[in-house]
């Protein structure tokens, strides 16, 4: 029985796909092991969004070779689609598989015998049309379920359409069937994920279904206690979606909405499909419907042409918004994107200084949001995350909570009373609903 290990760089979507590919290996009789357990095969799932993709890929390959010199090393994922030849020339790489081929790697690599020269399996991205269902399992308490892939947008900074192809989706029927399968496991929470999740419904280039109809159908699936929507574009976050979540007992009051800039000038340069006024209206709608809702924001600093005044406009806009936290990205150049051709690049030291300011703002926003929840009773899904005798989990509105460790409560949804914010910025629970032992 050959041993196989997996390493994933990047987003939740990558994790869901790695987990699905791992299960295929196990079904074929391979044994999944840790990266350090001298595997016979390494599968490295790469990302093109994270900075220094090439550097990270090379480092993981070197570590794999050091741990198991004779192992087979295959590189898959977004970076593998964008730079197949470059990756194939990394010392120690045996195979490179693109966006479509990664799901057939067991068949394509046939026994995983090391070749004299790295093999490359890589279709042109405009030929990638099929949707491959994926979800993570047994990696975490929560499961990431892929409902959509690819993107038809053409944002000036992004390589994802080049790495994953055009927008395409699974069907509501198939997704609900998968959710029912997941419900037969110990999973309590499903996170819906995709490249452009709100664009759900495109099949063979035609709009067949809608995202609002998907979440309505999933809300009726028995056995899953909580659903959470991952990142969704503000122009696709319809009021009826917000209103539905506000009235649902299963869909979490938590929205992660990319903004990227609070300057309309920069949003236009980025080729985003909205202006700041629309974004502000979505935040207002969420908070008027669900005052306790958590709202996360993606923002990019240092985009070409962003002046000090443009950045301050973004900072002030975010400061005044009723949001809960930020995910801050420092702009970095990506080959074959429109942004690399733009004038007035922002010096790197200014990009880092702006990033630091927004990280500080994010910490303040999160603390204010956490403090607004003190004294309330919330439902927490406790995870196998133990530190200093404390277990941790998240409320429905994404407050991170710690409580005294109790093994019976791991992977259980329990009502807790939120008492105070610790020095580590985690809310401590004063009371936890007693476990019911069968």
C-alpha positions as CSV (number, residue, x, y, z in Angstrom):
1,X,0.0,0.0,0.0
2,X,1.7,3.2,-1.2
3,X,1.6,6.2,1.1
4,X,0.5,9.6,-0.2
5,X,0.8,13.0,1.5
6,X,-0.8,16.3,0.5
7,X,0.2,20.0,0.9
8,X,-2.2,22.8,0.1
9,X,-1.3,26.5,-0.5
10,X,-4.0,29.1,-0.8
11,X,-7.8,29.3,-0.4
12,X,-10.6,27.3,1.0
13,X,-11.5,26.2,-2.5
14,X,-8.0,24.6,-2.8
15,X,-8.6,22.8,0.5
16,X,-11.9,21.4,-0.6
17,X,-10.3,20.1,-3.8
18,X,-7.3,18.6,-2.0
19,X,-9.6,16.7,0.3
20,X,-11.6,15.3,-2.5
21,X,-8.5,14.2,-4.4
22,X,-7.2,12.6,-1.2
23,X,-10.4,10.6,-0.8
24,X,-10.0,9.3,-4.4
25,X,-6.5,8.0,-3.5
26,X,-7.9,6.3,-0.4
27,X,-10.7,4.7,-2.5
28,X,-7.9,3.3,-4.8
29,X,-6.1,1.7,-1.9
30,X,-3.5,4.4,-1.1
31,X,-2.9,5.4,2.5
32,X,-3.0,9.1,3.3
33,X,-0.2,10.1,5.7
34,X,1.3,13.2,7.1
35,X,3.9,15.2,5.0
36,X,6.7,14.0,7.3
37,X,5.8,10.3,7.3
38,X,8.1,9.3,4.4
39,X,5.4,9.2,1.8
40,X,5.8,7.4,-1.6
41,X,3.9,10.3,-3.3
42,X,3.6,14.0,-2.6
43,X,0.7,16.0,-4.1
44,X,1.3,19.8,-3.8
45,X,-1.8,22.0,-4.5
46,X,-0.6,25.5,-5.5
47,X,-2.0,28.9,-5.5
48,X,-1.5,31.9,-7.8
49,X,-3.0,34.5,-5.6
50,X,-0.5,34.3,-2.7
51,X,2.7,36.3,-3.1
52,X,5.8,34.5,-4.2
53,X,4.0,31.4,-5.5
54,X,7.2,30.2,-7.3
55,X,9.3,30.6,-4.1
56,X,6.7,28.7,-1.9
57,X,6.4,25.9,-4.4
58,X,10.1,25.4,-4.7
59,X,10.5,25.4,-0.9
60,X,7.8,22.7,-0.5
61,X,9.4,20.5,-3.2
62,X,12.8,20.8,-1.5
63,X,11.3,19.8,1.8
64,X,9.5,16.9,0.2
65,X,12.7,15.6,-1.4
66,X,14.6,16.0,1.9
67,X,12.0,14.0,3.8
68,X,11.5,11.2,1.2
69,X,14.2,11.4,-1.6
70,X,12.7,8.7,-3.8
71,X,9.1,9.8,-3.6
72,X,7.0,10.9,-6.6
73,X,6.2,14.7,-6.5
74,X,3.2,16.0,-8.4
75,X,2.3,19.7,-8.6
76,X,-1.4,20.7,-9.2
77,X,-3.5,23.8,-8.8
78,X,-3.7,27.4,-10.1
79,X,0.1,28.0,-10.3
80,X,0.4,24.7,-12.1
81,X,-2.1,25.9,-14.7
82,X,-0.4,29.3,-15.2
83,X,3.3,28.2,-15.2
84,X,3.4,24.5,-16.2
85,X,6.8,24.6,-18.0
86,X,8.4,26.7,-15.3
87,X,7.3,24.3,-12.6
88,X,8.3,21.2,-14.6
89,X,11.9,22.6,-14.5
90,X,12.0,22.8,-10.7
91,X,14.5,20.1,-9.5
92,X,12.6,17.2,-8.0
93,X,9.2,17.7,-9.7
94,X,7.9,14.6,-11.5
95,X,4.6,15.8,-12.9
96,X,2.6,19.0,-13.4
97,X,-1.2,18.9,-13.8
98,X,-3.4,21.8,-14.8
99,X,-6.9,22.9,-13.8
100,X,-8.8,20.1,-15.5
101,X,-6.3,17.3,-15.3
102,X,-5.7,17.4,-11.5
103,X,-8.9,15.5,-10.9
104,X,-7.7,12.6,-13.2
105,X,-4.1,12.5,-11.8
106,X,-4.4,8.9,-10.5
107,X,-5.3,7.7,-14.0
108,X,-2.9,10.0,-15.8
109,X,0.1,9.2,-13.7
110,X,-0.5,5.4,-13.8
111,X,1.4,3.9,-10.8
112,X,3.5,6.9,-10.0
113,X,6.8,5.6,-11.3
114,X,9.3,8.4,-11.5
115,X,10.0,9.5,-15.0
116,X,13.4,10.6,-16.4
117,X,11.8,14.0,-17.2
118,X,8.8,15.7,-15.6
119,X,5.5,15.1,-17.3
120,X,3.1,18.0,-18.0
121,X,-0.6,17.6,-18.4
122,X,-2.1,21.0,-19.1
123,X,-5.1,22.0,-21.3
124,X,-5.6,25.6,-22.5
125,X,-7.8,27.3,-19.9
126,X,-10.5,28.2,-22.4
127,X,-11.0,24.4,-22.9
128,X,-11.7,23.9,-19.2
129,X,-15.5,23.6,-19.1
130,X,-16.4,20.8,-16.7
131,X,-17.3,21.3,-13.0
132,X,-15.8,18.9,-10.5
133,X,-17.6,18.6,-7.2
134,X,-15.4,18.9,-4.1
135,X,-15.7,19.2,-0.4
136,X,-13.3,18.9,2.5
137,X,-13.8,16.2,5.1
138,X,-12.1,15.1,8.3
139,X,-9.6,18.0,7.9
140,X,-11.5,20.3,10.2
141,X,-14.8,20.5,12.2
142,X,-16.3,22.5,9.4
143,X,-16.5,21.4,5.8
144,X,-15.9,23.6,2.7
145,X,-18.3,22.7,-0.1
146,X,-17.5,23.9,-3.6
147,X,-20.6,25.1,-5.4
148,X,-19.0,27.2,-8.1
149,X,-15.7,27.5,-10.0
150,X,-14.0,29.9,-12.4
151,X,-14.8,33.6,-13.0
152,X,-16.1,35.7,-15.9
153,X,-15.0,39.0,-14.4
154,X,-11.8,40.7,-15.6
155,X,-10.5,42.6,-12.6
156,X,-7.2,44.3,-13.4
157,X,-5.2,42.6,-10.6
158,X,-6.4,39.0,-10.8
159,X,-5.1,35.9,-12.5
160,X,-7.9,33.6,-11.3
161,X,-9.8,33.6,-14.6
162,X,-6.5,32.5,-16.3
163,X,-5.9,29.8,-13.7
164,X,-9.5,28.4,-13.3
165,X,-11.3,29.4,-16.4
166,X,-14.9,30.6,-17.0
167,X,-17.6,30.6,-14.4
168,X,-19.4,27.3,-14.0
169,X,-21.5,25.6,-11.3
170,X,-22.8,22.4,-9.9
171,X,-26.6,21.9,-9.9
172,X,-28.8,22.6,-6.9
173,X,-29.9,18.9,-6.9
174,X,-26.3,17.6,-6.8
175,X,-25.2,20.1,-4.1
176,X,-28.1,19.1,-1.9
177,X,-27.3,15.5,-2.4
178,X,-23.7,16.1,-1.4
179,X,-24.9,18.1,1.6
180,X,-27.0,15.1,2.7
181,X,-24.0,12.8,2.4
182,X,-22.0,15.2,4.5
183,X,-24.9,15.2,7.1
184,X,-24.3,11.5,7.6
185,X,-20.8,12.3,8.9
186,X,-20.0,14.2,12.1
187,X,-19.8,17.5,10.4
188,X,-22.0,20.2,11.9
189,X,-21.2,23.2,9.6
190,X,-20.9,23.6,5.9
191,X,-19.2,26.6,4.3
192,X,-20.3,27.3,0.7
193,X,-17.3,28.3,-1.4
194,X,-16.3,29.1,-4.9
195,X,-14.2,31.6,-7.0
196,X,-17.2,33.8,-7.5
197,X,-19.8,32.2,-5.2
198,X,-22.6,34.7,-5.9
199,X,-22.3,33.9,-9.6
200,X,-23.7,30.4,-9.0
201,X,-26.0,29.0,-11.6
202,X,-24.0,29.0,-14.9
203,X,-24.0,25.6,-16.6
204,X,-22.6,25.2,-20.1
205,X,-22.5,29.0,-20.4
206,X,-26.2,29.4,-19.6
207,X,-27.8,30.7,-16.4
208,X,-29.8,27.7,-15.2
209,X,-30.3,28.5,-11.5
210,X,-29.7,31.2,-8.9
211,X,-27.7,31.5,-5.7
212,X,-30.8,32.5,-3.7
213,X,-32.6,29.3,-4.8
214,X,-29.5,27.2,-3.8
215,X,-29.4,28.5,-0.2
216,X,-33.2,28.1,0.1
217,X,-32.9,24.5,-0.9
218,X,-29.9,23.8,1.4
219,X,-31.8,25.4,4.3
220,X,-34.2,22.4,4.0
221,X,-31.4,19.8,4.2
222,X,-31.7,17.9,7.5
223,X,-28.7,17.0,9.6
224,X,-26.6,20.1,9.1
225,X,-26.8,22.6,12.0
226,X,-25.2,25.6,10.3
227,X,-24.4,26.9,6.8
228,X,-22.0,29.8,6.2
229,X,-21.6,31.7,2.9
230,X,-18.0,32.4,2.0
231,X,-16.8,35.5,0.1
232,X,-19.6,37.0,-2.1
233,X,-19.2,40.1,-4.4
234,X,-21.2,43.1,-3.3
235,X,-23.0,43.5,-6.7
236,X,-24.2,39.9,-6.4
237,X,-25.3,40.1,-2.7
238,X,-29.0,40.7,-3.5
239,X,-31.3,42.1,-0.8
240,X,-33.3,38.9,-1.0
241,X,-30.2,36.9,0.0
242,X,-29.7,39.2,3.0
243,X,-33.3,39.0,4.0
244,X,-33.4,35.2,3.6
245,X,-30.3,34.8,5.9
246,X,-31.9,37.2,8.4
247,X,-34.9,34.8,8.7
248,X,-33.0,31.5,8.5
249,X,-32.1,29.4,11.6
250,X,-29.4,27.6,9.7
251,X,-27.6,30.2,7.7
252,X,-25.1,32.1,9.8
253,X,-25.4,35.9,10.0
254,X,-21.9,36.3,8.6
255,X,-20.9,37.9,5.3
256,X,-17.5,38.3,3.8
257,X,-17.7,40.9,1.1
258,X,-14.7,42.0,-1.0
259,X,-14.3,45.8,-1.3
260,X,-10.7,46.1,-2.5
261,X,-10.8,49.9,-2.3
262,X,-12.9,52.7,-0.8
263,X,-11.9,55.1,-3.6
264,X,-14.2,55.1,-6.6
265,X,-11.3,56.2,-8.8
266,X,-9.3,53.1,-7.8
267,X,-12.3,50.8,-8.1
268,X,-12.7,51.9,-11.7
269,X,-9.0,51.3,-12.4
270,X,-9.4,47.8,-10.8
271,X,-12.3,47.2,-13.1
272,X,-14.6,46.3,-10.2
273,X,-18.3,46.1,-10.9
274,X,-19.6,48.5,-8.3
275,X,-18.8,51.8,-6.5
276,X,-18.4,52.5,-2.8
277,X,-22.0,53.7,-2.5
278,X,-23.3,50.3,-3.4
279,X,-21.0,48.7,-0.9
280,X,-22.1,51.0,1.9
281,X,-25.8,50.3,1.0
282,X,-25.1,46.5,1.4
283,X,-23.5,47.0,4.8
284,X,-26.5,49.1,5.9
285,X,-29.0,46.5,4.6
286,X,-27.2,43.7,6.5
287,X,-27.0,45.7,9.8
288,X,-30.6,46.9,9.6
289,X,-31.8,43.3,9.0
290,X,-29.3,41.6,11.4
291,X,-27.7,44.1,13.9
292,X,-25.5,41.3,15.3
293,X,-24.2,40.1,11.9
294,X,-20.5,39.9,11.3
295,X,-19.1,41.6,8.1
296,X,-15.6,40.9,6.9
297,X,-14.0,42.9,4.2
298,X,-11.2,42.3,1.6
299,X,-9.1,45.3,0.8
300,X,-6.0,45.8,-1.4
301,X,-3.5,48.5,-0.7
302,X,-0.9,49.9,-3.1
303,X,-2.7,49.3,-6.4
304,X,-1.0,51.3,-9.2
305,X,-2.2,54.9,-9.2
306,X,-3.3,54.8,-5.6
307,X,-2.2,58.2,-4.1
308,X,-1.9,59.0,-0.4
309,X,-5.2,60.8,-0.7
310,X,-6.8,57.8,-2.4
311,X,-5.6,55.5,0.5
312,X,-6.9,58.0,3.1
313,X,-10.2,57.9,1.4
314,X,-10.3,54.1,1.7
315,X,-9.2,54.3,5.3
316,X,-11.9,56.8,6.2
317,X,-14.5,54.9,4.4
318,X,-13.6,51.7,6.2
319,X,-13.4,53.5,9.6
320,X,-16.9,54.8,9.2
321,X,-18.4,51.5,8.0
322,X,-20.1,49.2,10.6
323,X,-17.9,46.2,9.7
324,X,-16.2,43.6,11.9
325,X,-12.8,42.8,10.5
326,X,-10.5,43.3,7.4
327,X,-8.5,40.9,5.3
328,X,-5.7,43.2,4.0
329,X,-3.7,42.4,0.9
330,X,-0.6,44.2,-0.2
331,X,-0.8,44.6,-4.0
332,X,1.8,42.6,-5.9
333,X,2.3,42.4,-9.6
334,X,0.9,39.4,-11.4
335,X,2.0,38.5,-15.0
336,X,-0.6,38.8,-17.7
337,X,-2.8,41.2,-15.8
338,X,-3.9,44.6,-16.9
339,X,-2.5,46.2,-13.7
340,X,1.1,45.4,-14.6
341,X,0.7,47.8,-17.6
342,X,-0.5,50.7,-15.5
343,X,1.5,53.7,-14.7
344,X,2.4,55.2,-11.2
345,X,3.3,52.0,-9.3
346,X,3.3,52.6,-5.6
347,X,6.7,52.1,-3.9
348,X,6.8,48.9,-1.8
349,X,7.6,50.7,1.5
350,X,4.4,52.8,1.0
351,X,2.4,49.6,0.3
352,X,3.6,48.1,3.5
353,X,3.0,51.2,5.6
354,X,-0.6,51.4,4.3
355,X,-1.1,47.7,5.0
356,X,0.1,48.2,8.6
357,X,-2.4,51.0,9.1
358,X,-5.3,48.8,7.9
359,X,-4.2,45.9,10.0
360,X,-4.4,48.1,13.1
361,X,-7.8,49.3,12.0
362,X,-8.9,45.7,11.6
363,X,-7.9,44.9,15.2
364,X,-9.9,47.8,16.5
365,X,-12.9,46.9,14.4
366,X,-12.8,43.3,15.6
367,X,-12.5,44.3,19.3
368,X,-15.4,46.7,19.0
369,X,-17.5,44.0,17.4
370,X,-16.5,41.4,20.0
371,X,-17.3,43.8,22.8
372,X,-20.8,44.4,21.3
373,X,-21.5,40.7,21.8
374,X,-20.6,40.6,25.5
375,X,-23.4,39.7,27.8
376,X,-25.2,37.8,25.0
377,X,-25.9,34.1,24.6
378,X,-24.6,32.6,21.4
379,X,-24.2,29.2,19.8
380,X,-20.6,28.0,19.5
381,X,-19.3,25.1,17.5
382,X,-16.3,23.9,19.5
383,X,-13.3,22.7,17.4
384,X,-10.4,20.4,18.2
385,X,-8.3,23.5,18.9
386,X,-6.9,23.2,22.4
387,X,-4.4,25.7,24.0
388,X,-3.5,26.2,27.6
389,X,-6.4,24.1,28.8
390,X,-8.9,26.1,26.7
391,X,-10.9,24.9,23.7
392,X,-12.0,27.2,21.0
393,X,-14.8,27.7,18.5
394,X,-16.9,30.2,16.6
395,X,-20.3,31.6,17.2
396,X,-22.9,31.9,14.4
397,X,-21.8,35.5,13.9
398,X,-18.1,34.5,13.8
399,X,-16.9,35.6,17.3
400,X,-14.0,33.4,18.3
401,X,-14.7,32.0,21.8
402,X,-12.6,30.1,24.3
403,X,-13.9,27.9,27.2
404,X,-12.5,25.4,29.7
405,X,-11.6,22.3,27.8
406,X,-14.1,19.5,27.9
407,X,-13.6,16.6,25.5
408,X,-17.3,15.9,25.3
409,X,-17.9,19.3,23.9
410,X,-15.6,19.0,20.9
411,X,-17.5,19.2,17.6
412,X,-20.6,20.1,19.5
413,X,-22.8,23.1,19.1
414,X,-23.5,24.6,22.5
415,X,-25.1,27.8,23.9
416,X,-22.5,30.0,25.7
417,X,-22.7,33.2,27.7
418,X,-20.0,35.7,26.4
419,X,-18.3,37.3,29.4
420,X,-15.2,39.3,28.4
421,X,-12.5,39.8,25.8
422,X,-9.1,38.2,26.8
423,X,-5.7,39.8,26.3
424,X,-5.3,37.6,23.2
425,X,-8.4,39.1,21.7
426,X,-10.6,36.1,22.2
427,X,-14.0,36.2,23.9
428,X,-14.1,34.0,27.0
429,X,-17.3,32.1,27.8
430,X,-18.5,32.4,31.4
431,X,-21.1,29.6,31.0
432,X,-21.4,26.7,28.6
433,X,-24.6,24.7,28.1
434,X,-24.1,21.3,29.8
435,X,-23.5,18.3,27.5
436,X,-26.2,15.7,27.1
437,X,-24.7,12.3,27.6
438,X,-26.4,9.3,26.0
